[in-house]
């Protein structure tokens, strides 16, 4: 997979479905684009892969592209299937389990600064 990790100099597009590639086990992640405000990463998880509970210092969105799984967000279970969109506030505890091969786009963005 091609990875673009710097600030783009021009607009571009790609078909995310064409970028999905499942590992035999575990997680395959590909940073598609990163700039000073956001990072866009395609995650492909093999069936039965789990990501233990953790937090992020940045706001995040999850857009499910393929497969099924369960996201536990702040103690609440959310069924993941294609088309599901989830917003996670910075520092929200979350964990994930891929029940079958699962692909999603994770976008990390800066949280709003408060004075």
N, C-alpha and C positions, 0 to 999 in steps of 0.2 A: 504494500500500500504506500502511496505517496503521502508524505507528511509535510505540511506547511506550518512552520512554527514561528514565523516572524510576521511583522506587520505587512499586510499586502500593499503592493504599489498600484494595483488595479483591481477592478471588480472581477469576479469569476463565479462560476457555478460548477456543481457536480451533482451526480445522482447518488444519494446515500445508499440506495439499494445495491448499486454496483460496488460499493466499498465494503459491504458486509462480508466478513471472513471469520468463520468460527474456529477457535482452537480445538484440539482434541480434548483438552481439559483446561480449566482455569479461565483467565481473562486475557483478551487481546484489546489493547487500547491504542488509538491513533489520534493524535492531536491534529485536527484538520486546519485550524487557524487559531492564532493567538495574537492579540494586540494589547494595548495598555489597559483596556477596560474589560475584555471578555476572553474566554478560552472556550473553544468548541471541540469536544472530543467525542469520537465514535467509540463506543464500548461494545464488544462482542463477547458474550459469556457462553461457555459450554454448559449444557444441561447439568443441573445439580450443583452448580458453582454458587458459593455464598460469599458475600462481602460482609464482614462483621460490623457491628454498630460503630459508628464514628461520626464526627462532625466536620464541617468546613467553615473557614472564616469568611467565605464568600457566599452570596446568594447563588442558588443553582436551579436550573430547570432540567427535567428529564422528559424526553420525547421518545416514546416506545415506537420502534420501527418494525420489529418482528419478534415473534416468540411470546412466551408467557412467564410470569414470575410474580413475586410478592415483594413489595417495598414496605418496610416497617418504618413509619415516619412519626416521630414523637409518640411512640407507643401504639399507633393506629396502623392496621394492616390495609394496604392498598393493592388490589389486584392489578397486575400489569399485563396489558395486551396491546396490540398495534393500535395506534391512535390516542393512547392515554398520554396526557400531559400533566406533569406534577411540578409545582413550584415549592422549593424548600428555602426557607429563610436561613440566613447565616447562623451557624452554631446550633441548628436543629439536629438532634440525634437521629440517625437513620441507618438501616441495614437493608440488604437486598439478597434475595435468593432467586436464581434462575431455575424454574421448574422444567423448562426445555431450553434449547438454544435461544438466547435472548440478545437482541441488538437494540441499542438506544443511543441517542445523541444527548450528551451532557453539556450544558452551557453554564459556565461559572462566570459570574459578574460581580463587580464591586458592589458592596452593600452601601446604602445611603449613609453618609457621614452625618453625625449629630454633634452639635456644639454643647 
